[in-house]
Amino acid sequence: MSTQRLARLASIIFHPAVVMVGAAVVATGAAEGGARLRWQALGLTLAAAVVVMGYSAWQTRSGRWTHIDASERHERAQLNRFASWLLLGIAAILAVLGSHRGIVAAIGLSGLIVLAGHLLRGWLKASLHVAFAMFAACIAWPHAAAFATLLVATVVVAWSRLVLRRHALREVVAGAALGAVCGLVFQWGIAA
């Protein structure tokens, strides 16, 4: 298998939707009411991912975008605005409904990651793939095996984004920093 194909495969396997589903399973596993929370977290994560992917497919099918990946600058801007407001809106609704604060925080911080990527676009194209992988690793803490696995996934995703020339090194580092900061906020908010 060529390096390009391997990098593309890694980018798909460790897509933000996939790593966040993994983090949701781990984070809700030990919580009180874990089974119910796990299904709620999984359902919301998958629903948000399906809506975002559906939006991307619709934009591509309608001819507004050239590729479902939102490769062009204006496409990324549209996708990031849509995804950030979707996630922040879901978090706000869940907060009003009294949902578990960990789920509200994870979805809200996910929206902030996308929004930060959008706001930084004038300076750099922060890797949201890397940001979400790092955020998922932080959510999985203190489960050592899951944390280590997701940390390795973060490194693999960073490598793949560089190999595919989707990002420069500083953009990958910015994504990792963004995910780590949101992960720390998540841990601080849950521990409080």
C-alpha positions in Angstrom: 0.0 0.0 0.0 1.4 3.4 -0.9 2.1 6.1 1.7 -0.7 8.3 0.2 -3.3 5.5 0.4 -2.2 4.6 4.0 -2.5 8.3 4.9 -5.9 8.6 3.3 -7.1 5.4 5.2 -5.8 6.8 8.5 -7.6 10.1 7.8 -10.9 8.1 7.3 -10.4 5.6 10.2 -9.6 8.4 12.7 -12.2 10.9 11.3 -13.5 13.3 13.9 -16.9 11.5 14.0 -15.2 8.2 14.7 -12.8 9.4 17.4 -15.6 11.3 19.1 -17.9 8.2 19.1 -15.0 6.3 20.8 -14.5 9.1 23.3 -18.3 9.1 24.1 -18.3 5.4 24.8 -15.3 5.6 27.1 -16.3 8.7 28.9 -19.9 7.5 29.7 -18.9 3.9 30.6 -18.1 4.6 34.2 -20.6 7.3 34.8 -23.7 6.8 36.9 -26.5 5.8 34.5 -23.7 4.7 32.1 -25.8 2.7 29.7 -28.4 5.4 29.2 -25.8 8.1 29.0 -23.7 6.0 26.5 -26.7 5.6 24.2 -27.5 9.3 24.5 -23.9 10.3 23.8 -23.6 7.9 20.9 -26.9 8.9 19.4 -26.2 12.6 19.6 -22.6 12.2 18.2 -23.8 10.1 15.3 -26.8 12.3 14.6 -24.6 15.4 14.5 -22.1 13.6 12.2 -24.9 12.5 9.9 -26.3 16.0 9.6 -22.9 17.5 8.9 -22.1 14.8 6.3 -25.6 15.2 4.8 -25.0 19.0 4.5 -21.7 18.3 2.8 -23.2 15.8 0.4 -26.1 18.2 -0.4 -23.6 21.1 -1.1 -21.6 18.8 -3.4 -24.6 17.3 -5.2 -26.1 20.8 -5.8 -22.9 21.9 -7.5 -22.0 24.5 -4.9 -18.9 22.5 -3.8 -16.4 20.7 -5.9 -15.8 17.9 -3.3 -17.5 16.5 -0.3 -14.3 17.2 1.7 -15.0 21.0 1.5 -11.5 21.4 0.0 -11.9 25.0 -1.3 -11.5 27.9 1.1 -15.1 29.1 0.7 -16.4 25.6 1.1 -14.5 25.1 4.4 -15.9 28.4 5.7 -19.5 27.4 4.9 -18.9 23.9 6.5 -17.3 25.3 9.6 -20.0 27.9 10.1 -22.7 25.3 9.7 -21.1 22.7 11.9 -20.2 25.1 14.7 -23.7 26.6 14.9 -25.2 23.1 14.7 -23.1 21.8 17.6 -23.5 24.9 19.7 -27.2 24.9 19.1 -27.5 21.2 20.1 -25.5 21.9 23.3 -27.7 24.9 24.2 -30.9 22.8 23.7 -29.4 20.0 25.8 -28.4 22.4 28.5 -31.9 23.8 28.7 -33.4 20.3 28.8 -31.1 19.4 31.7 -29.0 16.8 30.0 -25.8 15.4 31.6 -23.2 18.2 31.8 -20.5 16.0 30.3 -22.5 15.5 27.1 -23.4 19.1 26.9 -19.8 20.1 27.5 -18.4 17.7 24.9 -20.9 18.8 22.2 -20.5 22.5 23.1 -16.7 22.3 23.1 -16.8 20.5 19.8 -18.7 23.4 18.4 -16.1 25.8 19.8 -13.3 23.8 18.1 -15.0 24.1 14.8 -15.8 27.8 15.4 -12.2 28.5 16.5 -11.0 26.8 13.3 -13.3 29.1 11.3 -12.1 32.2 13.1 -8.4 31.3 12.7 -8.9 30.8 8.9 -7.3 34.2 8.1 -4.0 33.1 9.7 -3.9 29.4 9.2 -6.0 26.3 8.4 -5.9 24.6 11.8 -6.3 20.8 11.4 -9.7 20.0 12.8 -9.0 16.3 12.3 -6.1 16.6 14.7 -8.0 18.9 17.0 -10.8 16.3 17.4 -8.5 13.4 17.9 -6.7 15.3 20.7 -10.0 16.4 22.2 -11.2 12.8 22.1 -8.1 11.6 23.9 -8.6 14.2 26.6 -12.2 13.2 27.0 -11.1 9.6 27.5 -8.9 10.5 30.4 -8.4 9.0 33.0 -9.0 5.7 31.2 -5.3 5.0 30.4 -5.7 2.5 27.6 -8.3 4.6 25.7 -6.3 7.8 26.3 -3.1 6.2 25.0 -4.9 4.7 22.0 -6.5 8.0 21.1 -3.2 9.8 21.6 -1.6 7.4 19.2 -4.5 8.1 16.8 -3.8 11.8 17.1 -0.2 11.3 16.0 -1.3 9.1 13.1 -3.9 11.6 12.0 -1.3 14.4 12.2 1.0 12.3 10.1 -1.8 11.6 7.5 -2.7 15.3 7.2 0.9 16.2 6.5 1.4 13.4 4.0 -1.8 14.3 2.2 -0.6 17.9 2.2 -3.9 19.0 3.7 -2.0 21.0 6.3 1.4 22.4 7.2 3.2 21.4 10.4 2.1 24.6 12.2 -1.6 23.9 11.3 -1.3 20.4 12.7 0.3 21.8 15.9 -2.5 24.4 16.1 -5.1 21.7 15.8 -3.5 19.6 18.5 -3.3 22.7 20.8 -6.9 23.6 20.1 -8.0 20.0 21.0 -5.8 19.9 24.1 -7.2 23.2 25.4 -10.8 22.1 24.9 -9.9 18.8 26.5 -8.5 20.5 29.5 -11.6 22.7 29.8 -13.8 19.6 29.5 -11.9 17.8 32.3 -11.9 20.9 34.5 -15.7 21.4 33.9 -16.5 17.7 34.7 -14.3 17.6 37.8 -15.7 20.8 39.2 
